[in-house]
């Protein structure tokens, strides 16, 4: 699976779908207000520490139109300062956690500094 390229020169919205146990052992999408306390950290590895405290423990917000989606918008200044120095084309990870429910669910991204990616 290919990773999404993130243009560090623009704000970027990282998001995660939250599912909770439903009936018959199946997962279902979380409903409005059902899950809170979701955090995001940006790291150079899938199990590593945050690149910097500025991109660690970022509180997620619930998407009003789709409550199962929680997101964090990271400002381009933070991406430029802490992610871009990893190097264009290098991987970095958005690591989601919520103590007690899930820890260290991650998504791989690729560093970029432009939109015209082919």
C-alpha positions as CSV (number, residue, x, y, z in Angstrom):
1,X,0.0,0.0,0.0
2,X,1.4,3.3,-1.0
3,X,1.7,6.2,1.5
4,X,0.1,9.6,1.1
5,X,2.5,12.4,0.3
6,X,2.2,15.4,2.7
7,X,3.0,18.8,1.4
8,X,4.7,20.3,4.5
9,X,4.3,23.8,3.0
10,X,0.5,23.5,3.8
11,X,-1.6,22.8,6.8
12,X,-2.4,19.1,6.8
13,X,-5.5,17.3,8.3
14,X,-4.6,13.9,9.8
15,X,-7.6,11.8,10.5
16,X,-8.5,8.4,11.9
17,X,-11.8,6.4,11.9
18,X,-12.8,5.3,15.4
19,X,-14.7,2.0,15.8
20,X,-16.0,0.5,19.0
21,X,-17.4,-2.9,19.9
22,X,-20.9,-3.5,18.6
23,X,-23.2,-6.5,18.7
24,X,-22.1,-10.0,17.8
25,X,-18.4,-9.1,18.3
26,X,-18.4,-6.8,15.3
27,X,-17.0,-3.3,15.3
28,X,-19.2,-0.3,14.5
29,X,-18.4,3.4,13.9
30,X,-18.4,5.5,17.0
31,X,-21.3,7.9,17.4
32,X,-21.2,11.6,18.3
33,X,-19.6,12.1,21.7
34,X,-18.9,8.4,22.3
35,X,-15.1,8.6,22.2
36,X,-12.9,11.4,23.5
37,X,-9.3,11.7,24.5
38,X,-7.8,10.6,21.1
39,X,-4.2,11.9,20.7
40,X,-1.8,12.1,17.7
41,X,2.0,12.2,17.6
42,X,4.2,12.5,14.5
43,X,7.2,10.2,14.5
44,X,10.0,9.1,12.2
45,X,9.1,5.5,13.0
46,X,6.0,3.5,13.6
47,X,6.9,2.9,17.2
48,X,9.0,5.9,18.0
49,X,8.8,9.0,20.0
50,X,7.5,12.2,18.6
51,X,9.7,14.3,16.4
52,X,9.3,17.1,18.9
53,X,7.0,18.0,21.8
54,X,5.3,20.4,19.4
55,X,3.9,17.4,17.4
56,X,3.2,15.1,20.3
57,X,0.1,14.5,22.3
58,X,-2.1,16.6,19.9
59,X,-5.7,16.4,20.9
60,X,-8.1,15.1,18.1
61,X,-11.5,16.7,17.4
62,X,-14.6,14.9,16.2
63,X,-15.8,15.5,12.7
64,X,-19.3,17.0,13.1
65,X,-20.5,15.5,9.8
66,X,-19.0,12.1,10.4
67,X,-18.5,11.5,14.2
68,X,-16.4,8.3,13.7
69,X,-13.7,10.4,12.1
70,X,-11.5,12.3,14.5
71,X,-8.8,14.6,13.2
72,X,-5.9,16.9,14.0
73,X,-5.0,19.7,11.7
74,X,-1.2,20.3,11.9
75,X,0.0,23.8,10.9
76,X,2.4,24.1,8.0
77,X,4.9,25.9,10.3
78,X,5.2,22.7,12.5
79,X,5.4,20.4,9.5
80,X,8.1,22.6,7.9
81,X,10.1,22.8,11.2
82,X,9.8,19.1,12.3
83,X,8.7,16.9,9.4
84,X,10.4,18.4,6.3
85,X,13.9,18.0,7.8
86,X,13.5,14.2,7.6
87,X,13.9,14.7,3.8
88,X,11.7,14.8,0.8
89,X,10.5,11.2,0.0
90,X,11.2,9.9,3.5
91,X,8.5,8.2,5.6
92,X,7.0,9.5,8.8
93,X,4.1,8.2,10.9
94,X,0.9,9.6,12.3
95,X,0.5,7.6,15.5
96,X,-2.9,7.6,17.2
97,X,-3.6,6.6,20.7
98,X,-6.2,6.6,23.5
99,X,-5.1,5.0,26.7
100,X,-7.2,2.0,27.6
101,X,-8.8,1.6,24.1
102,X,-6.1,1.6,21.5
103,X,-2.4,2.5,21.5
104,X,-0.1,3.1,18.7
105,X,-2.3,2.7,15.7
106,X,-0.3,4.3,12.9
107,X,-0.5,5.5,9.3
108,X,2.6,6.0,7.2
109,X,3.0,9.2,5.2
110,X,5.8,10.5,2.9
111,X,7.4,13.9,3.3
112,X,7.0,16.3,0.4
113,X,7.2,20.1,-0.1
114,X,5.0,20.6,-3.1
115,X,1.6,19.8,-4.5
116,X,2.6,18.7,-8.1
117,X,3.4,15.1,-7.2
118,X,3.2,12.6,-10.1
